[in-house]
């Protein structure tokens, strides 16, 4: 699925807007709760990896919601976060689910690549 932060898709025509979709995950800010720490007790590379995985999980949930609506793309994707408690943070990805039809040759090639990747997953 094509997910972009822009409000339009160059080379595509948006035929239907299917509404907002979102994905949510939570992760800890406490490296001890997460099970790792650097020698100085700070946040190391492992914490950064947890944050990357949390964002990827939120995006995957958003994509799943978009597919359930019949979308083949999400435009205007953004992240938001909020504290749940002093040690936990919610990470939310959201955007607009759309049906986008490729118009240009490059968009057709890109669309075919996305379809192939989806069929192999």
C-alpha positions in Angstrom: 0.0 0.0 0.0 1.2 3.5 -0.8 1.4 5.7 2.3 2.5 9.3 1.9 2.7 12.4 4.1 1.6 14.6 1.2 -2.0 15.6 0.5 -2.0 14.4 -3.1 -0.3 11.7 -5.2 1.4 13.0 -8.3 0.7 10.7 -11.2 -2.5 9.3 -9.6 -6.1 10.4 -9.6 -7.9 10.0 -6.3 -11.2 8.5 -7.2 -12.6 8.0 -3.7 -11.9 9.3 -0.2 -12.8 6.6 2.3 -12.1 8.5 5.6 -9.6 8.7 8.4 -7.7 5.6 9.4 -5.4 5.2 12.4 -3.2 2.8 14.1 -2.2 3.0 17.8 0.5 1.4 19.9 2.1 2.1 23.3 5.7 1.8 24.4 7.5 2.4 27.6 9.8 5.3 28.3 11.5 3.4 31.1 14.5 1.4 29.7 14.5 -0.9 32.7 10.9 -1.9 32.0 11.8 -2.5 28.4 14.6 -4.7 29.6 17.7 -2.8 28.5 19.9 0.1 29.4 23.3 1.6 28.6 26.0 1.5 31.2 25.3 5.1 32.2 21.6 4.2 32.6 20.6 6.3 29.6 18.7 5.4 26.5 20.8 3.6 24.0 20.3 2.2 20.5 17.9 -0.4 21.8 15.5 2.3 22.9 15.6 3.9 19.5 14.9 0.5 17.9 11.8 0.1 20.2 10.6 3.5 19.1 11.1 2.6 15.4 9.2 -0.7 15.9 6.4 1.1 17.7 6.0 3.5 14.8 6.1 0.6 12.3 3.4 -1.2 14.4 1.2 1.9 14.4 1.6 2.2 10.6 0.8 -1.4 10.0 -2.4 -1.1 12.0 -3.3 2.0 10.0 -2.7 0.2 6.7 -4.8 -2.7 7.9 -7.7 -0.3 8.7 -7.3 1.3 5.2 -7.4 -2.1 3.5 -10.5 -3.0 5.4 -12.2 0.1 3.9 -11.1 -0.9 0.4 -8.3 1.7 0.1 -5.1 1.2 -1.9 -3.4 4.3 -0.5 -3.2 6.6 2.6 -2.5 10.3 2.1 -1.6 12.9 4.7 -0.1 10.4 7.1 1.1 11.9 10.4 2.2 10.7 13.8 1.0 11.9 17.1 1.9 10.9 20.6 0.7 11.4 24.2 1.7 10.4 27.6 -0.5 7.6 29.0 1.3 7.5 32.4 4.7 8.7 33.5 6.3 5.7 32.0 4.2 4.9 28.9 3.5 6.8 25.7 0.9 6.2 23.1 2.0 6.5 19.4 -0.6 7.1 16.8 -0.3 7.1 13.1 -3.2 8.5 11.1 -4.1 9.6 7.6 -6.9 9.5 4.9 -7.7 6.3 3.2 -8.2 6.7 -0.5 -8.7 4.8 -3.8 -6.0 6.1 -6.1 -5.8 5.2 -9.8 -2.4 5.5 -11.6 -2.4 7.8 -14.6 1.3 8.1 -15.6 3.7 5.4 -16.7 5.8 5.8 -13.6 2.7 5.6 -11.4 1.6 2.4 -13.2 5.1 0.9 -12.6 4.9 1.9 -8.9 1.4 0.5 -8.5 2.5 -2.8 -10.1 5.4 -3.0 -7.7 3.1 -2.4 -4.7 0.7 -5.1 -5.9 3.5 -7.6 -6.4 4.9 -6.9 -2.9 1.4 -7.3 -1.4 0.9 -10.7 -3.1 4.2 -11.9 -1.8 3.5 -10.9 1.8 
